[in-house]
Structure formats: structure tokens, C-alpha cells
């Protein structure tokens, strides 16, 4: 896929049903800002909302900015926050947090995107979470887009949403169904139009998570269940693949807009991306991470003396797994690494100076690890920069005697074309240690031992063990196991035709030394 921009984002939608209990300054604007704040983990680059208010001349109005949710809504300034709430006060609306993976930190890429038209239903706004794998093909078929940003798949989504509704009004259910006939990839969309229809859809494979809640006071949908924290005592429900939540004129319902051929839930949402307090497709993310730690402890082969060993998580994601590991193996769990709370940078994303950023992000707590053998728990190893730096840091500055790295996720070996930045083939540490035969072997294979040993050596670990694919599937525990999951970045098996196609292209270009700046170019 061409372009610099990929989306790892959060979407939210809300309609206030009767206003009671939710009466507050800003109305929908207030609730959206709180929902986005709860989902800051899904994107710190930009944030925004579009609200609907029939009493306003500007029936749909959008507020978006580059920056965190706090910055976008001036949450730390009572006066400025209040003025934004007054200006965007609405009856319903949608929101977005954006997490770009490189360059283009401009306001134009921030969402929601608004589309204007002469008819009320042609005036709409939407926000989008995922990545369209057949973006280049769609772009070619859509003709010139009215924008200077041909790299944004959001533009293509907007084009198809607009096309489906012009010149005659179409039912939003049919509009969404039409998208599934064109799009290949992951695409959860929150939508609001100038007639006051609010809709939130989950794509038919359910690659990214989506949940919803309908109470007496509101109907809302969001990427993660944590979004509803403090808004209702009831547990949010899962929006199933191919379903949408639609609300208009004070009513709300969940409808099926398209058939779902299968589930392909992204394993990385559980391993790294989602908030530990979220429940995705009926599974608690915290619980999954704890079980991954327990499983790693059960798979352990070295003998662990509690007087010699301590378990240290790489905070914050690996914390539940480290606790599960420590509990199972009878070792103390220690905070050998403390996350610098002032640090808000994006370690993973920036190519240059990543080591420097990892250094700024973590402090070594010598008191917890000096003279100890450390079991270092990480959620995933992608390029290996983080673990390489931290292993050395624990030994050099923390005076740890040994560092044994345990990872809750099998090795990442293929790019993600559905919205998680997994870097390019040649940057992935597991690929750099594999020969051409090992690289072409996709499917249900764990890494050869000599490859794992090579990685251990590069990162300076005294030993290295990854979670097995079977272990991961078991810990996530979806009803149909691996059949319900997308694990393409681990196995090279993609759930859509364009995923397969792009993977072949990426592998070929890596093998013949022509890999671009990014894998999906
Ligand atoms: P590295 O091996 O240095 O490339 O980075 C791996 C670390 O970055 C992991 O420990 C994760 O905590 C984090 N990470 C992995 N994938 C992502 C991603 N797509 N976006 C942001 N952080 C990530």
C-alpha cells in the first residue's frame, strides 16, 4: 500500500436518548471527550469530535487538533474546556483518536472527516479505525480525489461513503453493506449526518474491536469497553462483526448490515494494543495477559530459585503477565523498571533515535534487581530495539546478574495490513535472523531454536523464550480458537485476499533486496 499513514486508532459515537442523567455542559461533546480520554492508549497523535445539534446553524460541527485528548479539549483548563464544550454542545456525535506511524502529524489527517453536500444526508462526518488493504486499487478506481493527500485511506473511505449517498438518499445500513463489497481490510466506522443519524459499524471480520452500550440515557459505541467507564454500571456489549449500532430520533438499535464470513479478531489487541481494563469480544484483556504470564511460567525450562530470581515487567503492558508468571512460579514480582511518567513520546513509532527514546522512557530501579537473576517479561519483540536496550540497561545500571527474556507473544514475522504498525520485513528481528527458507515458511510454525538463540545473542539475553502459538490461542480463549483470530503477523496467513497479496509482495521485495521504506509501499 502506498503512503505514509496507517491508522491504529479509536472511534466513538454517542446519542443522548432522553437527556436525563446525562445533562451536562457540552452534552455529547462532553461524553465523547471522556470516552476518547479513556481510549488514549489507541492514539496520542491527534483527537477530535463532530457533534450534531439541530439548534445550531452549523448543524454538524467539528473540533480536532494534533495532540493528546487532554490537549485537544484543554482538559486541564476549566475555562478553555468549558468554552469548547459550549461551542460544540450537541445532542449526538462521533469522535476519534489518531495514532499515525510516521511523518504527517498534521491537522488535516486528524479525524473526524467532514463531507459537505447540498442535501442534509450528503453532509456527514465519520471517523475510522483500521486500514484498507486494497487502498491502491480503490484509489485508482475512485478517480482523482478532491484532496492534496493521496496517501490517506480515510479519503477513500469518504469518497465511497459520499458516492453511496448521492444523488439519492440511501439507508445507512445499505451504505455500509456497499462498503463491504469494495473494501478489503479492517474498517470500523463511526458516522453522523446532518439529519441526526448516528451509526457505528464493525467490519464483517471484526478485526478491530468494537462494543456498545444502550441505557435509558444514551446509546454509544466505542473501540474499547473502557470508553464507557463512569457512564453506566452495566457491562458494555460486543458489537459483532457485520453489525452496526444506529440511532435516530431518540431510538437506538443494533442491526446486522452484512454477513460475517468468519471472525478474524486481532491477537495484538489482547497482547499489546488495548487497555488492560477492557473486555474485547467477551474476554478481559487483563485476564488474557495474566494467563499469558501463567502459561510462560508453565513452559519454563530453567530452574527458578526464589532467592536468586526476580520477575520484572516492561511496564505497563507486560505487568499483568509478569504478575501471572510470578504467582505461578513462586518468584517475587519486582518493579525493576519504572516508567518515566513525564514521558509521552512514541518510542515505537519514530525510526531515528529509538534507543534514546527507550532510555528516556524507563528508569532502572537498582534496589529491586542488584545481584539478581531477572526474568524480564515483555509483551512482544518487534524490531528488538527495546529489549536489547533494556537487557543491557538492567545489567549495566541495575547490576542484574543475568537477564532471561520471556515474551507473551510469538515472534512477529510479517507486516500488518489491517492497522497495526509492525514495521517492514527487514526490520523485524526474527526475520533478520532467518534464512530465505525459514522466511518463506509461513503457517503454523514456531521459530527454529537456532533463530531464537541468534535473537537472544543480539539482545544480550542469557536466555529467550517466546509464547507458543498454541499457548497464545489458548490464553485468548475465543470460542473457535485460532479460527476466530487474525495472527497474520505471526504466521503469515492473512484472513483476506489483499493481505495475502501484500504479504507475497513484501516478502519478494525483502528477499530480492528491494524493500521500500515501509513494507506496504
Ligand atoms: P521493538 O522490539 O523495539 O520494535 O518494540 C517492541 C515494543 O514496542 C514492545 O515491547 C511493545 O511494548 C511495543 N510495541 C509493539 N508493537 C507496537 C506498535 N504497533 N505500536 C506501538 N508500540 C508497539
Boltz pocket constraint, residues with backbone or C-beta under 6 A from the ligand:
constraints:
  - pocket:
      binder: B
      contacts: [[A, 272], [A, 314], [A, 317], [A, 348], [A, 349], [A, 378], [A, 379], [A, 380], [A, 381], [A, 382], [A, 383], [A, 384], [A, 385], [A, 386], [A, 387], [A, 420], [A, 421], [A, 422]]
      max_distance: 6.0
